[in-house]
Structures are given as structure tokens and as C-alpha cells.
Amino acid sequence: MIDIGFYRSYPFSIPLNIKYRLSVPKYNPYRAYTPDDSCGFRRNYVAIYPIESPGDYQLFGRTIPT
């Protein structure tokens, strides 16, 4: 994890090794609803949505509920 974002503990990360970089386009326009604990890609970033919210990352999975 690189940083905690501005939106309620919104963690995101970037690849440290440029050899393993994956670039994915974002949604345009944004999704109106993204379930909580969802994992998504956008450009070179990976993020976890901690709460239900709008979003533009391409979703690929969910974390284990706490």
C-alpha cells in the first residue's frame, strides 16, 4: 500500500516494479454505485472501496468482510 486517500481511509497502491505494471482505463462516466470492500484497477493504481460509493475503477474482486 502506498497511501491512504482522502475519502474515509481509501487505500490504494501502485506497482513498485515497472516490469509488472498493468494499465486499465477508468469508467467514464462514473458508476453510480460500487459495493463496499470492492477491489478495482484504474490506470496503474489498485484501490479498495471501504464503503458503498460512486466510482470509476474497473472492479476485479472483493475483500473478506470484517
C-alpha positions as CSV (number, residue, x, y, z in Angstrom):
1,M,0.0,0.0,0.0
2,I,1.3,3.4,-0.9
3,D,-1.1,5.8,0.7
4,I,-4.4,6.3,2.4
5,G,-6.6,8.6,0.3
6,F,-8.8,11.5,1.3
7,Y,-12.0,9.5,1.2
8,R,-12.5,7.7,4.6
9,S,-9.4,5.5,4.7
10,Y,-9.4,4.8,1.0
11,P,-6.2,2.7,0.5
12,F,-4.6,2.4,-2.9
13,S,-1.3,1.2,-4.3
14,I,1.0,1.3,-7.3
15,P,3.4,-1.3,-8.7
16,L,7.0,-0.8,-7.4
17,N,8.5,-2.8,-10.3
18,I,7.7,-1.1,-13.6
19,K,8.1,-4.5,-15.3
20,Y,4.9,-5.8,-13.7
21,R,2.8,-2.7,-14.4
22,L,-0.8,-3.2,-15.6
23,S,-2.7,-0.2,-17.1
24,V,-6.5,-0.3,-17.2
25,P,-8.8,2.6,-18.4
26,K,-11.3,4.1,-16.0
27,Y,-15.0,4.2,-16.5
28,N,-16.4,7.4,-18.0
29,P,-18.9,8.4,-16.7
30,Y,-18.6,7.1,-13.2
31,R,-20.7,4.3,-11.8
32,A,-23.5,5.5,-9.5
33,Y,-22.9,2.6,-7.1
34,T,-19.9,0.5,-6.0
35,P,-20.3,-2.1,-3.3
36,D,-18.2,-1.8,-0.2
37,D,-15.0,-3.8,0.1
38,S,-14.6,-3.9,-3.7
39,C,-11.2,-4.0,-5.3
40,G,-10.6,-2.2,-8.6
41,F,-8.0,-1.1,-11.1
42,R,-7.6,2.4,-12.7
43,R,-4.6,3.2,-14.8
44,N,-1.7,1.9,-12.8
45,Y,-3.4,2.0,-9.4
46,V,-5.2,-0.6,-7.4
47,A,-7.7,0.5,-4.8
48,I,-10.2,-0.9,-2.2
49,Y,-13.5,0.9,-1.8
50,P,-14.1,0.8,2.0
51,I,-17.7,2.0,1.8
52,E,-20.5,2.0,-0.8
53,S,-19.9,4.9,-3.1
54,P,-19.8,6.0,-6.7
55,G,-16.6,5.0,-8.5
56,D,-14.7,4.8,-11.8
57,Y,-12.3,1.9,-11.1
58,Q,-12.7,-1.3,-13.1
59,L,-13.7,-3.9,-10.4
60,F,-12.0,-7.3,-10.2
61,G,-13.0,-8.6,-6.8
62,R,-13.9,-8.0,-3.2
63,T,-12.1,-8.3,0.1
64,I,-13.1,-10.5,3.0
65,P,-15.8,-8.8,5.1
66,T,-14.8,-7.8,8.6
